[in-house]
Amino acid sequence: MIDNLMEIVLGVVATGVAAAVGWFARTYLWRRKLRRRQRFFGLPDNSECLLVVNREAGTERSVARHDVFALLELSALIKDCGAHADVVTHEAAGQGFGERTEFCVGGPVSNLRMAAHLQSLLPGVQINTDVEPGPDRGSFAIGGERYRMENGTSEHVLLARLTAGQNGDIRPVFLFCGQHSITNQAAARYLVRHNARLARKYGQNGNFCLLLKVVNSQAYGADVVELISDVTRAATTPSPGGGSRRGSHRLTS
């Protein structure tokens, strides 16, 4: 009987030890994953970041519905990192970059801060902003290639992580620059879902600019996204035309 009791006690102790080891292992792995995500996004515990919002085309204050969804996707990510977001409009974000992580949403016409970032950080990107209908309206020109928009069928968006230097203390700027507001949401969702893979590929402090295509958004919304190519080199190299952008009117949003 004593032997049976000892076996029971030893079994309970072994079970408790195994459970404790499993809990510590899961906690360690979770914390390591969190720290990697925080380093990639430049969002340590209790840090502050900027969410720069645009305006819907043709309005003064409204934000497009899908851009709001993009902000919600990013807000959840920021909260998971233990950071806090300061939401500002593109006209009010009158400050430099690098001190706080920034998430900038919208095209260069609906978001003037995006226009400044494109000029400073992605001089090789040209965006057609002609107001008149035409096959090139809203198209991207990068590295000699032109990417046209087929509204609701095939739409493109640039997803970029950029810093102004190699210093690890400089916080990154994330750009979500699409041909339509639903593509901004798709890029935000892509970043949230694939940030671990992107961190492994480009490093915790690496810069990148990806061209994504949103397929048949009329049917699938922001869910079906294809990676067209990594356009980092072409986008960060000034174009032969000096990086000028045709037109100064409204980009479809």
URZI-V710355 format. One record per pair of residues at least 4 apart in sequence whose ideal C-beta (glycine too) atoms are under 7 Angstrom apart, sorted by the first residue. I is the first residue (numbers start at 1). J is the second residue. D is the distance in Angstrom with one decimal. If there is no record, write none. Layout:
i->{I,I}
j->{J,J}
d->{D,D}
This chain:
i->{1,2,3,4,5,6,7,8,9,10,11,12,13,14,15,16,17,18,19,20,21,22,23,24,25,26,27,28,29,30,31,32,33,34,35,36,36,37,37,37,38,38,38,39,40,40,40,41,41,42,42,42,43,43,43,43,43,43,45,46,47,48,48,48,48,49,49,49,49,49,49,49,50,50,50,50,50,50,51,51,51,51,51,52,52,52,52,52,52,52,52,52,53,53,53,53,53,53,53,54,54,54,54,54,54,54,55,55,55,55,55,55,56,56,56,56,56,57,57,57,57,63,63,64,64,65,66,66,66,66,66,66,67,67,67,67,67,68,69,69,70,70,70,70,70,70,71,71,72,73,73,73,73,73,74,74,74,75,75,76,77,77,78,78,88,88,90,90,90,91,93,97,97,97,98,98,98,98,99,100,101,101,102,102,103,104,104,104,104,104,104,104,104,105,105,105,106,106,106,106,106,107,107,107,107,107,107,107,108,108,108,108,108,109,109,109,109,110,110,111,112,113,114,114,114,115,116,117,117,117,118,118,119,119,121,122,122,122,122,123,123,123,124,124,124,124,124,124,124,124,124,125,125,125,125,126,126,126,126,127,127,127,128,128,128,128,128,128,129,129,129,129,129,129,129,130,130,130,130,130,131,131,131,133,135,136,136,138,138,138,138,139,139,139,139,140,140,141,142,142,142,142,143,143,147,147,149,149,149,150,151,152,152,153,154,154,155,155,155,155,155,155,156,156,156,156,156,157,157,157,157,157,157,157,157,157,157,158,158,158,158,159,159,159,159,159,159,160,160,160,160,161,161,161,161,162,162,162,162,163,163,163,163,164,165,168,174,176,176,176,178,178,178,179,179,180,180,181,182,182,182,182,182,183,183,184,185,185,186,186,186,186,186,187,187,188,189,189,190,190,190,191,194,195,196,197,198,199,202,202,207,208,208,209,209,209,209,210,210,211,211,211,212,212,212,212,213,213,214,214,214,215,215,215,216,216,217,217,220,231,232,233,238,238,239}
j->{5,6,7,8,9,10,11,12,13,14,15,16,17,18,19,20,21,22,23,24,25,26,27,28,29,30,31,32,33,34,35,36,37,38,39,40,199,41,81,195,43,44,81,204,195,199,204,81,101,101,171,172,47,49,78,81,83,101,82,82,83,83,84,86,100,78,83,85,100,101,102,103,86,88,93,100,102,103,71,74,85,87,103,88,90,93,102,103,104,105,111,113,63,67,71,87,89,90,105,63,67,90,105,106,110,111,59,60,61,62,63,110,62,63,64,110,253,110,250,252,253,67,68,181,253,69,70,181,182,184,185,222,71,105,106,181,184,72,73,185,74,105,176,184,185,188,75,105,76,77,185,188,189,192,78,103,188,79,85,80,81,192,83,85,92,93,111,112,113,112,113,102,164,173,163,164,170,171,171,171,171,172,173,174,174,111,113,114,117,173,174,175,176,111,176,184,110,111,114,184,253,111,114,127,177,178,251,253,114,115,118,127,251,129,249,250,251,251,253,115,116,117,118,175,177,119,120,121,173,175,122,125,123,243,162,160,209,235,236,238,239,243,142,143,234,235,236,237,238,239,243,140,142,158,235,141,239,243,245,140,245,251,136,137,138,139,246,247,245,246,247,248,249,250,251,134,137,246,247,249,247,249,250,137,148,146,148,149,179,251,252,146,147,148,149,147,156,146,211,231,234,235,231,234,156,211,155,156,179,154,180,217,218,216,213,215,178,179,180,183,214,217,179,183,211,212,213,176,177,178,179,183,184,186,187,212,214,175,177,209,211,176,187,190,191,210,212,174,175,208,209,172,174,207,208,172,173,175,207,170,172,205,207,170,170,205,191,184,187,188,183,184,187,183,252,252,253,253,186,214,217,221,222,187,214,188,189,222,190,212,214,222,225,191,212,192,193,222,194,212,225,195,198,199,200,201,202,204,206,208,232,230,232,231,232,235,236,227,230,228,229,231,225,226,227,228,226,228,222,224,225,220,224,226,220,224,221,222,224,235,236,237,242,243,243}
d->{6.5,6.4,6.5,6.5,6.3,6.1,6.2,6.5,6.3,6.1,6.3,6.4,6.3,6.2,6.3,6.3,6.3,6.2,6.3,6.3,6.1,6.3,6.2,6.1,6.4,6.1,6.2,6.3,6.3,6.3,6.3,6.5,6.5,6.2,6.4,6.4,6.1,6.3,6.1,6.3,5.2,5.4,5.1,4.4,6.0,4.2,5.4,6.0,6.0,4.1,3.9,5.1,5.4,6.1,6.5,4.1,4.0,5.7,4.4,6.4,4.7,7.0,5.5,6.0,5.5,6.1,5.7,5.5,5.3,4.1,6.7,6.9,5.6,6.2,6.4,5.7,4.3,6.9,5.9,6.3,4.9,4.6,5.2,5.9,5.6,5.0,6.3,6.9,4.4,6.7,6.9,5.3,5.5,6.7,6.4,6.4,5.8,6.8,6.1,6.9,6.4,5.5,6.1,2.9,4.1,3.6,5.8,6.8,6.6,6.5,6.6,5.5,4.5,6.0,4.3,7.0,6.2,5.8,4.9,6.9,4.4,5.2,5.5,3.8,5.6,6.9,6.6,4.1,4.4,6.5,4.4,6.9,6.6,5.6,6.3,4.9,5.5,6.6,6.6,4.6,6.5,5.3,6.3,4.7,4.3,4.1,6.0,6.6,6.7,6.8,6.9,4.3,5.5,5.5,6.2,5.1,5.4,6.4,6.0,6.4,6.7,5.2,5.0,4.9,4.8,4.8,4.4,5.1,4.4,6.5,5.1,5.7,6.6,5.1,7.0,5.4,4.4,5.9,6.4,5.4,4.4,5.9,4.6,6.9,4.8,6.7,5.8,5.4,6.1,6.5,7.0,5.4,7.0,6.9,4.8,5.2,4.7,3.4,5.5,6.4,6.7,6.4,6.5,7.0,5.9,6.7,3.9,5.9,5.1,3.7,5.6,5.9,6.6,5.4,6.9,5.3,4.2,6.4,4.8,7.0,6.7,6.4,6.3,6.7,5.8,6.5,6.1,5.2,6.3,5.9,4.9,5.6,6.5,6.6,4.8,6.7,6.3,4.6,6.2,4.2,6.8,4.0,6.2,6.5,5.1,4.7,6.2,4.7,6.2,5.1,6.9,6.6,5.6,6.9,5.1,4.1,6.2,7.0,5.3,5.9,5.4,6.6,4.9,6.1,6.2,4.7,5.0,6.4,6.4,6.7,4.0,6.5,5.4,6.9,4.9,6.4,5.4,6.2,4.2,6.4,6.9,3.6,5.8,6.1,6.1,7.0,6.5,4.5,4.7,5.9,4.9,5.4,6.0,4.6,6.3,4.5,5.8,5.0,6.9,5.0,5.2,5.7,6.4,3.0,4.8,6.8,5.3,6.6,4.3,4.3,6.9,5.7,4.0,5.9,6.2,6.6,6.8,4.8,5.0,4.9,4.8,6.2,5.4,6.7,6.2,6.8,5.5,6.7,6.6,3.4,6.8,3.7,6.4,6.3,4.5,5.1,6.6,6.3,4.5,6.1,6.2,6.3,4.3,6.3,6.1,4.8,5.8,6.9,4.2,6.7,4.1,5.2,5.6,6.1,5.5,6.4,5.1,6.9,5.2,4.9,5.1,6.9,6.1,6.2,5.4,5.6,7.0,4.6,4.4,5.7,3.0,4.6,6.3,5.8,6.3,5.7,6.7,5.1,6.4,6.5,4.9,6.9,5.5,6.3,4.9,6.5,6.3,4.4,6.2,6.8,4.6,3.9,5.0,6.5,6.0,6.5,6.2,5.7,5.8,6.2,5.2,5.8,5.6,6.1,6.6,6.3,5.9,6.0,3.2,4.9,6.6,6.5,5.1,5.4,4.6,4.3,6.9,6.2,5.8,4.4,5.4,5.0,5.3,6.8,5.9,6.5,4.7,5.2,6.6,6.9,5.7,6.8,4.4,6.1,5.3,6.5,6.0,6.8,4.3,4.8,6.0,6.2,6.8,5.3,5.3}
